[in-house]
């Protein structure tokens, strides 16, 4: 006769993959390169910040040039 604990253990062993997917659980594999993935994201954010500052400066320059052109045309 199979005990309740044996039955539940066997059931969980068979269904674990599906339970992880269904409940969107993390596994050790997901955390294995976690620090590298976080560093990559942090670097991307820094690159975006730099791009935003450069784009803002270029937009300001273009807006100033446009105002000068508008002043000349009047």
N, C-alpha and C positions, 0 to 999 in steps of 0.2 A: 504494500500500500504506500502510495506516494504521500508524503507529508505536505502540509500547506506551504511551509517554507521552501521545500524542494520544488513544488509546483510553481510558486511565485518566482523563484530564482530562475527556473527554466523559462518561464514566460517572459521575464524581463530580458534574459539573454537573447531570446529570439526576436523580441520587439525593440530592443534598445536603439538600433539604427533609426527606426521609424519614429520613435519617441523623441530622439534628439532633433530630427528634422521637423516634426510636427510642432514641438514646443520651442523650436529655434534656440536650442541650448548650445553653449560653447563647449568645445572639447579641448584637451591638452594640445592637440595639433593646431587649433585655432590660436592658441596663445604662444606657440613656439617661437614665432617671429614677431610677436606683438610689439616689442620695443623698436624693431627695425621699421615696421609699418607706421608706428607713431612718428618716428624720426622723419620718415619720408613725407608724411602729411605735414609735419611742422616745417620742413624745408619748402614744401609747395606753398604753404601759407606765407612764408617769408618772401618767396618769389612773387606771389600775388601782391603782397604789400608793396614791394619794390616797383612792380609793374603799375600799380595804381598811382603811386606817387609820380612816376615818370609820365604816365598818361595825363594826370592832372596838370602837371607843369606844361606839357605840350598843348593841352586844351586851353589853358590860361594864355599861353603865347598866341595861339590861333585866335582866341577871342580878342586879344589886344590888337593883333594885326587887322582883324575885321573891323574893329572900331576905328582904327586909323584910316582904313580904306573908305569907310562910311563918311568920315570927316572930310576926306579929300573930295568926295563926290558931291558934297553939298554945295 
